Amino acid sequence: MGKFTASSIELMAKMKPANFPRIDNKKELFRKCIYEWEVEPPRLPKNAKKIDVREKNDFELYKTKKGKYLVIRDDKDLKKAKKLAKEIGCKIVLPNN
C-alpha cells in the first residue's frame, strides 16, 4: 500500500494509509487479505534552526515557523523524550542523516 511519513513518532505503530480499504463486518469474509505498508518516522525539517538551551538537556531542540522539534537519535530515549516534548510542547523527530 506504499510508503508514507508518520505525523509523529508516538503514533507510528497506529498509522495506516489514508486509502486503507474499509471492511464490511456484516458480511462473512471468505478470503484472508494481507495489507502491507511502510511508515517512515518524521524527520527534522531542513529549514529548522537550533535553539540554544540554558538548562542541561540530553536532546537537541530546533524550531521553524511551524513549531518546535526535539531530536532523538535512539529509540531507547523515546520515553524520556515524550515527557520533555509534552512539557515544552514540541514534536519528536529523527535527525536528517
N, C-alpha and C positions, 0 to 999 in steps of 0.2 A: 504494500500500500504506500510505499515511498518512504521518504525521509523528511523530517521536519525538525525545527528547533523548538525546544520546550520554552514556555513562558517563564518558568522558574525552576531552579534545581530541586526545590522542595516538592514540586508536583510532577517531576519526571516520570515516576513509576505509574502515575494515574493517567498520563496523557494518552490520547488516542487521536487518530486523524479526524479532521472535520468531515471527511467524506466516508466515515465508517458506516457500513450498511446497517439499517435498522432491522431487527429481527422480530418477527411477529410471534410472540409467545403463545398465542391462541391456537396456532397450528402445530401439529406434531412434525418434528424435523426428521427427515429420513437420511440425511447426509451430515457428515461432520465436516465443517469448514474451518480451516485454519487461516487466520489473517496475520500477516507479519508486517511490521513497520519498524523504522529506526528513528529513535529520538536522540537528537543532539542536545547537549547541555548549552545553556545560554553562555555567550562569551562577552568579555569586556568590549564595549563599543570602541572603535578606533579613535574617535574624537574625544575620549574621556581624559580628563586632567586629574593628576594625582592630588589628593588632599593631604596636606601636612597635618598630622595629628599630634597634639601635645601630650596626650596620655599614652602610656605604653600599650601597644596593641600587637597581636600576633598576625594581623591581616592588613593588607594594603587597601586603602579606600580611594575611590575615584568619583568624579561627578561629571555630568553632562547637563544640558538644559532640560533633559527628560527626567533626571533623577540621580540618585547616589548608588554606588556599586561597591560591594565588598568582594574581594578576590580571594578564592581558596585554591590551593594547589594540590590538596589531598583530601579524599572523602572522609578520612578519619577526623578531620577538622569540622565536619559539617554540623555536628551537634552544637559545638561552641559558636560557630558562625551564625547558626539560626538564632541563637539567643541574642547575640550582638546586633544582628541585622534587624531584629524586631525592636530592640531598644532605640536604634538610631534611624530606623525607617529606610532601609536600603535593600537592594536586590542582590542576592548571592550569584556570582558568576565565576567562570573559569578564565584564566588569562588567555591572551590571543597568541599563544606559542604554537 
